């Protein structure tokens, strides 16, 4: 049925309307392009009768001998067996070995094996099984051994690159399970490693196709250094910035940072090679370039959280006209406040030692010639005592109640303390409770809060 000299096959290649003829013609063209066969210059698919003896292979053998290796009954059987073996090896690896591995993983308590399975590392490895079968099965076709093994090698290289990519993704996810991942994130390094793997994989595939050493191709890329630096400028800058951020321990995942230039004010949720993602308190996400944190400035509130206290720094604006000396009536009223008893007892003892008694405090003219308690000073002592006994104020951090420079809007009495609650909601609640209490306590000391006149104040003046 098939002529030994391959002339029938050559006629098939010349039949444009025949599907098998088109395949044979394309196969001849591909093999001729790669130098595996030599075609007679006058041979043409459209005119198979011209140059029937022309297509030759290395060593002077006819093209028919080459084609007969594929279409002979023995080789067709071998081809079928090889393809069946490749399909069987894939099915065995994918549906038996991989599933057996997954069943074994379910019995373990560790999480890293589950992460490897979730990232598809083992599934991707199963794709290598048919490639190995085809690689060694190509030995049954010596004439096409080189091109078949080259194709299979390229396929294996691509799969190895994908396996490495998925393995790195799994390794990053496993690393993120540990607390150290927040202090020393490695996502930027993993992304750089993936980039290098893809570049090396591309060079390897090209070297297989061109049959050249990958080092020779890499050497040729050295002449394109300037272009590569220009193309990967952002990556290089971001890599260096990322190394500086991690080496100097400047930013962790979970840190609250402020970057005014980027309108970022929130928690760091991800540190990558090129960007740092910040989730603002209004739930918007801002991607800040990594290098911008090094080139510019930013505020990190981590120290506040590590210290266990968040600063309260706010002032009460006291109406300066309400500041006066304490008279006997006011002193008797203040003695009923338990928090003030230690302060008043110490002050009265100090005045007694100075020869100044309480009964002398009624002489208005003599008040200016001696030390006398004032309502503002006593209130300041009360605020310190109140904050010292407050359960939400840190006793280990600085606590201060002080007067600031008087202003047209009143005399600022600044409260400087640290709340043990650092969360936004808890912190604001503690701060509001403290100032609610102090504002309500001011009238008991004969003091008033300063505020601009309102409509009600103007109505009283009009009356």
FENPEWO-V231337 format. One record per residue. PHI is phi in radians with two decimals (999 if undefined). PSI is psi in whole degrees, -180 to 180 (NA if undefined). BURIAL is I if it has 9 or more other ideal C-beta (glycine too) atoms within 8 Angstrom, else O. Layout:
phi=(PHI,PHI)
psi=(PSI,PSI)
burial=(BURIAL,BURIAL)
//
This chain:
phi=(999,-1.99,-1.20,-1.05,-1.46,1.38,-1.18,-1.11,-1.17,-1.15,-1.18,-1.02,-1.15,-1.56,-1.59,-1.18,-1.42,-1.54,-1.08,-1.15,-1.15,-1.09,-1.12,-1.12,-1.11,-1.15,-1.10,-1.09,-1.11,-1.11,-1.15,-1.20,-1.12,-1.51,1.37,-1.44,-2.41,-2.08,-1.68,-1.11,-0.99,-1.57,-1.35,-2.52,-1.02,-1.33,-2.33,-1.17,-1.32,-1.55,1.21,-1.06,-1.63,-1.23,-1.08,-2.25,-1.94,-0.96,1.58,1.50,-1.28,-1.33,-1.06,-1.12,-1.11,-1.15,-1.20,-1.12,-1.14,-1.60,-1.86,-1.18,-1.04,-1.15,-1.27,-1.09,-1.17,-1.08,-1.07,-1.09,-1.14,-1.13,-1.12,-1.13,-1.14,-1.12,-1.12,-1.16,-1.13,-1.16,-1.10,-1.13,-1.22,-1.37,-1.78,-2.05,-1.18,-1.09,-1.15,-1.10,-1.13,-1.10,-1.12,-1.16,-1.16,-1.15,-1.50,-1.56,-1.69,-1.33,-1.71,-1.14,-1.19,-1.13,-1.19,-1.05,-1.18,-1.10,-1.45,1.27,-1.16,-1.24,-1.08,-1.20,-1.10,-1.10,-1.26,-1.38,-1.04,-1.14,-1.14,-1.13,-1.10,-1.17,-1.09,-1.41,-1.25,-1.14,-1.13,-1.30,-2.21,-0.99,-1.18,-1.89,-1.00,-1.15,-1.22,-1.15,-1.15,-1.17,-1.12,-1.13,-1.12,-1.08,-1.06,-1.12,-1.08,-1.09,-1.15,-1.11,-1.07,-1.13,-1.10,-1.10,-1.06,-1.22,-1.15,-1.16,-1.08,-1.15,-1.08,-1.12,-1.16,-1.14,-1.08,-1.23,-1.27,-1.67,-1.04,-1.12,-1.13,-1.28,-1.48,-2.21,-1.20,-2.09,-1.05,-1.08,-1.20,-1.14,-1.11,-1.14,-1.09,-1.11,-1.07,-1.14,-1.13,-1.14,-1.13,-1.13,-1.11,-1.11,-1.11,-1.12,-1.09,-1.10,-1.15,-1.17,-1.19,-1.51,1.01,-2.24,-1.21,-1.08,-1.20,-1.17,-1.18,-1.10,-1.11,-1.17,-1.22,-1.06,-1.24,-1.78,-1.00,-1.07,-1.17,-1.11,-1.11,-1.17,-1.19,-1.76,-1.05,-1.07,-1.13,-1.13,-1.10,-1.15,-1.09,-1.11,-1.12,-1.10,-1.10,-1.14,-1.11,-1.34,-1.12,-1.59,0.97,-1.56,-2.42,-2.11,-1.18,1.73,-1.27,-1.62,-2.19,-2.19,-2.15,-1.00,-1.12,-1.89,0.98,-1.74,-2.62,-3.08,-1.79,-1.27,-1.90,-2.80,-2.13,-1.95,-1.19,-1.74,-2.38,-2.07,-1.59,-2.11,-1.68,-1.19,-1.23,-1.62,1.27,-1.45,-1.93,-2.13,-1.71,-1.76,-0.98,-1.03,-1.18,-1.18,-1.20,-1.52,-1.23,-1.81,-2.33,-2.65,-1.93,-1.99,-1.60,-1.08,-1.02,-1.08,-1.21,-1.19,-1.30,1.42,-2.71,-2.02,-1.23,-1.90,-2.44,-2.56,-2.03,-1.71,-1.60,-1.55,-1.18,-1.18,-1.30,-1.62,-1.40,-2.71,-1.31,-1.40,-1.57,-1.10,-1.09,-1.16,-1.09,-1.10,-1.20,-1.27,-1.15,-1.41,-1.53,-1.06,-1.16,-1.60,-0.99,-1.04,-1.19,-1.17,-1.07,-1.16,-1.20,-1.14,-1.13,-1.16,-1.19,-1.10,-1.14,-1.49,1.43,-2.04,-1.68,-1.18,-1.23,-1.50,-1.32,-1.42,-1.38,-1.06,-1.21,-1.45,-1.08,-1.36,-1.77,-2.51,-1.41,-2.38,-1.21,-1.98,-1.17,-1.23,-1.09,-1.19,-1.12,-1.07,-1.13,-1.12,-1.08,-1.12,-1.12,-1.10,-1.20,-1.13,-1.65,-1.31,-1.23,-1.71,-1.87,-1.18,-1.39,-1.62,-1.89,-1.09,-2.32,-2.64,-2.17,-2.46,-1.58,-1.87,-1.03,-1.02,-2.25,-1.06,-1.68,2.12,-1.71,-1.24,-1.94,-1.53,-1.77,-2.15,-2.68,-2.24,-1.44,-1.29,-1.64,-1.78,-1.15,-1.01,-1.15,-1.15,-1.07,-1.12,-1.14,-1.10,-1.10,-1.13,-1.08,-1.11,-1.30,-1.03,-1.14,-1.16,-1.14,-1.20,-1.42,-0.98,-1.04,-1.19,-1.82,1.29,-1.93,-2.28,-1.40,-1.44,-2.67,-1.15,-1.04,-1.90,-1.08,-1.16,-1.09,-1.19,-1.14,-1.13,-1.13,-1.14,-1.23)
psi=(-35,124,139,-32,0,12,-34,-39,-37,-35,-36,-41,-22,-6,103,-31,-14,130,-44,-31,-42,-42,-44,-40,-43,-38,-42,-42,-42,-46,-35,-37,-37,4,13,-21,161,121,143,138,-29,-3,136,140,-34,-17,77,-19,-15,124,41,-31,2,-50,118,159,173,138,0,4,154,152,-26,-37,-38,-47,-33,-24,-28,-27,-3,153,-38,-44,-33,-37,-43,-42,-43,-42,-40,-46,-39,-40,-39,-45,-40,-40,-38,-45,-41,-44,-41,-44,-6,-59,-50,-43,-37,-39,-42,-41,-38,-35,-33,-22,-12,159,-10,155,-21,-36,-35,-36,-40,-41,-41,-35,1,28,-47,-36,-40,-35,-33,-21,-12,-23,-53,-30,-39,-41,-45,-34,-47,-25,-20,-15,-18,-8,79,-36,-31,11,-45,-47,-37,-47,-31,-43,-45,-38,-41,-43,-43,-42,-43,-42,-38,-40,-44,-40,-43,-41,-47,-34,-40,-39,-42,-41,-40,-42,-38,-43,-35,-10,-20,149,-28,-19,-30,-32,-37,74,143,13,-39,-41,-37,-42,-38,-41,-40,-41,-44,-38,-43,-39,-47,-37,-42,-42,-40,-44,-44,-39,-36,-42,-43,-6,48,160,136,-28,-32,-38,-42,-36,-37,-30,-20,-30,-15,22,-45,-41,-42,-40,-39,-42,-43,26,-48,-39,-43,-46,-44,-37,-47,-42,-41,-40,-42,-40,-42,-42,-37,4,49,-34,136,158,131,-9,146,116,158,125,93,-36,-28,7,35,126,89,-156,136,122,-17,139,109,-172,-45,-30,160,122,130,128,110,165,-14,13,11,153,130,130,113,124,138,-42,-21,-30,-27,-42,-37,-147,155,161,129,124,14,-38,-36,-45,-39,-32,-17,19,144,132,137,120,94,153,147,129,106,135,116,-21,-13,-3,129,173,152,123,178,-40,-45,-41,-42,-36,-39,-26,-17,-8,117,-39,-24,-13,-48,-40,-46,-41,-42,-38,-44,-37,-38,-40,-37,-41,-28,0,22,116,169,-33,-16,-5,-9,-17,104,-35,-32,-11,-32,-12,3,172,125,145,143,157,-34,-44,-39,-39,-39,-41,-38,-42,-40,-46,-40,-44,-36,-33,0,129,-18,6,130,126,-14,-13,168,138,130,136,116,158,142,180,128,145,167,-18,12,-179,111,127,103,134,118,108,178,126,140,-15,121,-15,148,-49,-47,-42,-48,-35,-44,-45,-43,-41,-42,-47,-30,-46,-46,-39,-41,-26,-19,-45,-28,-17,7,24,156,148,136,137,155,149,139,-178,-37,-39,-41,-34,-38,-40,-39,-31,NA)
burial=(O,I,O,O,O,I,I,O,I,I,I,I,I,I,I,I,O,O,O,O,I,I,O,I,I,O,O,I,O,O,I,I,O,O,O,I,I,O,I,I,O,O,I,I,I,O,O,I,O,I,I,O,O,I,I,I,I,O,O,O,O,I,I,I,I,I,I,I,I,I,I,I,O,O,I,I,O,I,I,O,O,I,O,O,I,I,I,O,I,I,I,I,I,I,O,I,I,I,O,O,I,I,O,O,I,O,O,O,O,O,O,I,I,I,I,I,I,O,I,O,I,I,I,I,I,I,I,I,I,I,I,I,I,I,I,O,I,I,O,O,I,O,O,I,I,O,I,I,I,I,O,I,I,I,I,I,I,I,I,I,I,I,I,I,I,I,I,I,I,I,I,I,I,I,I,O,O,O,O,O,I,O,O,O,I,I,I,I,O,I,I,I,I,I,I,O,I,I,O,I,I,O,I,I,I,I,I,I,O,O,O,O,O,I,O,I,I,I,O,O,I,O,O,O,O,O,O,I,I,O,O,O,O,O,I,I,I,I,I,I,I,I,O,I,I,I,O,O,O,O,I,I,I,O,I,I,I,I,I,O,O,I,O,I,I,I,I,I,O,O,I,I,I,O,I,I,I,I,I,I,O,O,O,O,O,I,O,I,I,I,I,I,I,I,O,O,O,I,O,I,I,I,O,I,I,O,O,I,I,I,I,I,O,O,O,I,I,I,I,I,O,I,I,O,I,I,O,O,O,I,I,O,O,I,I,O,I,O,O,I,I,O,I,I,O,O,I,I,O,O,I,I,O,O,O,I,O,O,O,I,I,O,O,O,O,O,I,O,O,I,O,I,I,I,I,I,O,I,I,I,I,I,I,I,I,I,I,I,O,O,O,O,I,I,O,O,I,O,I,O,I,O,O,I,O,O,O,O,O,I,I,I,I,I,I,I,I,I,I,I,I,I,O,O,O,I,I,O,I,I,I,O,I,I,I,O,I,I,I,O,I,I,O,O,I,O,I,I,I,I,O,O,O,O,O,O,O,I,O,O,O,O,O)
//
